[in-house]
Amino acid sequence: MRNLLNFLIKYSTWFVFTFYVLISCILLVKWSDRHNSIYLSSANAVGTFVYGTASEISGYFSLKSVNERLQESNAKLQNEVLNLRSELTQYRIMLQDTAIDSISTRYDYIGAAVINNSTRHPRNYFTINRGRADGVEAGMGVADQSGIVGIIDATGDHTARAISLLNQSQRFSAKLKDTPYVGSLTWRGEDPTIAYFEEVPRHAKFHVGDTVVTSGFSTTFPEGIDIGTVMGSVKTNDDTFFVLKIRLASDFKSLGTVRIIKDAYKQELDSIQSLE
């Protein structure tokens, strides 16, 4: 208490000076229209700056939730496209028999966030924050907003692990978009932005920039999801097939929000395909 009193006494002159300056400013602004106008303009400018800065800061911290909502919206739209394609195919088949029955929605999705990811190993994996309790099962395909990124291979109650597309042991069925040419997509353990589309027939026509998509020849991915674009062909000793170098559509170093693709026909198709 004594130190506080000594401090106030020591700097009392400054306190009195500051008090009179404040009073003078208040009186000047209150009784002078010109100064009052200047004050209001300055206060408005400062307020605008402060509120603008605060808005930018809060907006920055809300980007994650905004991105998640955008990803969810994009996933719904793509999911509708996939289901419409499936329905159109079935309608064409049914029209041939002149009988149209009700068609159930084949594909659904489960949104998830990547909580762990690797890109530097020959066999890479990533972990998501969804598991069995959310309907995630082994064998389901995983995609982000740009293209396919992996396949679920192990599940817990609330988390799951996926084999990344950047995994030398994994092959993905793919094809050149709008063509019947199907092959296998592999990663060779080098650049995380590059993969190779193998077993492309020699008579296949392609151009640099052509899109490679999923073939739909499995219950893992529907047909038509982007994988990447053709960069060119690679020299091989095989006279029967091409190998195409592919620039991957997804950025595997910044995987964030993904979606797991759920095929309602998976169990039925898998059981039929397993018959000998």
N, C-alpha and C positions, 0 to 999 in steps of 0.2 A: 504493500500500500504506500509506503514511504517513497519507494522508487517511482511509483506512478505519479505521486504529487511532485516529486523533484523534476520528473520529465515534463509535466504540464507547466510548471513554473519556468523551467529553462526555456521552453519553446512557446511561452504564452504570447510573445510578440507576434510570432508567425500565425498562431491561431486567431488572434484578433484581426491581423491583416487579412487573412483568408476569409474570415467572417464578413468583414466590411466589403471585400471584393464581391462576394456572393450576393450580398444585399444590394450593392450597386448594380450588378448585372440584372438582378431581378427587377429592380425599379426601372432600369433603362429599357428592358424589353417590355415591361408592362405599360409604360407611359409614352413610349416612342413607337409610332406605327412602322417606321422604316426599320428599326432594329427588331421589332417584333416579327416583321416579315422575313428578315434575314434569319432570325432564330428558327422560325417554323420551317423555312426551306432547308436549313442545315440539319435540323432534327429529322426532317423527313428523309433526307439523303442518308444520314447515319442509320436511321431505322430500316430503310430499304436495304442497305448494305448488310446490316446485322441479320435481318430476317432472311435475306437471300443466302447468306453464308450458312445460317442454321438449316435452311431448307436443303442446300446442297449436301451438307454433312449428313442429315437424316436420310436424304435420298440415297446417298452412297451406301449407308448401312442397310438400307432396305432393298438393295439391288439383288441380294441373294433370294429373298422371298419373291421378288418380281420375276426373276429368272426362272424360279421353280414353277410359278404360275404359267409363264409363257411356254415352258417345256411341257407342262401338263396339257395346255391348250393345243400345242402342236401335236402332241401324242394322240389326243382325241381325234384331231383332224386326219392324221395319217392312219389311225385305226379305222376310221370310217371309210377311207379310201380302200384299205385292204379288204374290209368286209364287203364293200360294194363290188370290188373285182371278183371276190369269191362268189357272191350272189349272182353276178352276171354270167359267170361260167356255168353255174348250176341251172340258171334259167335257160341258157342255150341248150343244155342237155335235156331239160324237161320239155322244152318246146318241141323237140324232135319227137317226143312221145305224146304230144298234145295234152299233157296233163301237168298242171303247175300246183305244187303243194306249198305249204308255208315253209320258209327257209329261216333257220335260226342263225344268229350271229356267231360266226366261227371264231373270230379273233377278239381278244381282250388284252389289256395291258395292266401292268403294275408299276407305278412310279417309284423310283428309288434314288438314293444319293450314294455316290462312291465314297467310301471312307478309308480305303487303302488301295494303292495302285503301284504297279511296277512296270517299267519299260526297258530296263537295262539288261535283263537276263535272257538267255535263250528260250526259256519257258516262263512267260509272264502271266500273272493272275491279278485280279482286282476283287475287292470285297465291297458288298453293298449292305445297306441298312434295312434290308427286308429278308424275311425267311419263311419257314413253313407256316407260321401263324398268319402270314400275309398271302398265302397261296403260292409261294415260289417253290418250284420243284426242279430237280436236276434234269437237264436236257432242254430247258427253255432258253430261247435266244434272247440276247440283250442288245439294245441299240440306243444310240443317243440321237440328238436332233439332226445329225449329219449322215449317219449310216450305222451298219452293224459294228459291234465292238467285242462280242464274246458269247460264250455259252455257259450257263450255270452248270457246275459239276459237283457242288457240295452245299448242303443247306443246314442251318441251325434253326432254332425257333424264331430268332429275330434278325439273323444275318445270313448271308450266303456268299459263296465264293464262285467266281466265274473264270473260266479259261479265256484269257485275252486272245484277240485275233493275232496279237504279237506273241505267238507261241509256236515253235517249230514242230511240235508234235500234233498240232491240230490242222485239219483241212476243212475248208468251207465250200459247199457246192455253190457255184456262181455261173453267170452267163452274161454274154454281151447283150445289152438292153435292146429290145425290139428285134432280136434274132433268136434262132433255135440253138445257137452254139453254146454248149454247156461244158464247163471244165471245173478244175479244182483251184481254189485260192490258197496259197501258202505264204508264210513269212519265213525269211531265211536268216533271221537273227542279226540283221544289220541295222539299217535305217528304220526307225519306228514310223516313218511316213510312207514307206515303200513295201509293197507285197508283189507276188507273182501269180499270174493267172495261167495255169498249166493245162495241158491236154486240149488245147484249142485246135480243131481240125485245120489242116493246111489250106483247105479250100475256103475257109472262113474269110469274109471281107471285113476289115476293120480300118479305123482311122485314129490318128492321135487325137485325144479328147473325147473319144467314145466312152460311154458310161458302162461300168460293170455292176451288175445287181445280183441279188440272191435269185437262185433258180426256182425255188419253191418245191424242190424235189425231196423235201424232208419236212417233218413237223416242227423243226427248230425255228425256221424263218419262213414267212410267206414270200411269195414271188414278188420281185420288184423293188426291194429295199436297196438303196444305194450302198455300194462298197467303195468305189473309187473311179478314177478315170485312167484311160490308157495313155501311157507315156511313149510306148514304142515296143518293138519286139526284141527278144533276146536270142542271140545265136545259140543253137543247140545242134547236136549230132543226130537228132531224131528227124527223119524225113516225113513222119506222119503227122506230127503235131507242132504247133507254135507254143512259145512261152512269151506271154506279154508282161511287161513291167507296168505296175499299177500304182498311181498316187492315191493313197487312202483318203477317203472323205473325212474321217473323224480324226481329231487331234487327241492322240492317246496320252499325251503329256499333261493334258488339262481336263481329263474326264471329270465331270461333276454330276449332273443330273442325267440319269439313264432311265430306260423303261424295259421291263421284262415282258416278252411277248408270250401270251398264253393262248394255245390252240385248243379249242374245245374238242377237236377230233383226234387229239394226240394219242390217247390211250387206245382208241379203236384202231387207228391206222398202224400204230406200233405193233399191236397184237396181230393184225392181219399180215404185216410185213415180216413178222418173225416166224410165220408158218413155213414149214419146209415142203 
